[in-house]
């Protein structure tokens, strides 16, 4: 029904409905109201108040509140927000939230946020059909909305972090029955990225879809080169498309897990849960796990540098690659200033490999520049002239020690890059994300807040990251020389343990003693002083 039809219906049936109309508001009263609240009433609401300045209902003690009375509560309102209806002397209220001119919502905040409708005429029609309590009335509609669009958990973003969290929830006997909504822009149907990581053993939850793994790693620099046996470690590669398909296949078997493809516009923490607003709808949940938030990695006095890379998967006619060993770093290329530039090679067979050109620097290159360096390395270092490019990948990873909050209120938990899961000094994220998410699931299983916080002792690694970034960003020591020194003077398992935040304090002190002390001690004092006075 339109507002005009609602008004006519009330005129005819007000006695039967037990409605007492208040006298119409004047234009002057409407203008005064708008001035006091610094807003413009939507046309429907304005037209209704010019018909009657609210009404009261005998049966349900429900009222549309007069304009003057609304103003008496104006200290309770946020901008563009005001009470429009109340029940039983303000035991419950319904608010108008104005978004833009003639775009607004009728919402209820009593126990949790409920978006009832975005038209005042619809709100009045619901009341006229069933009052406050009857079938088809206000509370009945609110209950249906709550049951339909309320979830135990909403995962905002269906990338690596979001899908991993859903996977661990689905694997949990305690959480498998929870109602879970995953919202992403679009389905993951392409091999849009790869993740590489090192780990001990072969017990990874995704072991069966690991694309390739290696037990040897080469390091090359002008001053030091060596092939390392990884011993208890494997270096593993996981393709994005394999990860997406494997997880989606498992999640779709659980009827409690729902996917929605839409653009997320806003995530809001509430007293009893959280709200996710998309282009089409709003959803509520006990907890929202947000992987779409974009942190400010340059905030405050943070150190900031980009790890950026371009890679080609190439096939060559001659068997030139060694599929049992990766090139973890090859610094035998031109270094510009104190930036760190290196090549990275992952062979899948004697004839196929992924080659990446990687930089730690404050700014990106032109795409043609990455291509030129890749071609030069193939020709001059690997002596390869004939090759076919099968796939291309490009990535940018922020390396920053900016303080990234792990939550936005008690019911919005940030995960993945949004939650600061990227290790600032390396850019590696997959294995660290899995550890953090598994801890979140354990806390949920125990009925605890899922806002995972590392122990105070674990936070020492954040200081190490800041020291490393201080050295790189302030050009205290050349990146290529530092990595060469690190790999020359340390066991590779110790390096992996340290980078995985699993090293002992003794190992860390031993490793630090092999760094260029004049550069790192100065950086350490600066970072410790910053933390003391922050």
Order of alpha helices (4+ residues) and beta strands (2+ residues): alpha-beta-alpha-alpha-beta-beta-alpha-beta-beta-beta-beta-alpha-alpha-beta-alpha-beta-beta-beta-beta-beta-beta-alpha-beta-beta-beta-beta-beta-beta-beta-beta-alpha-beta-beta-alpha-alpha-alpha-alpha-alpha-alpha
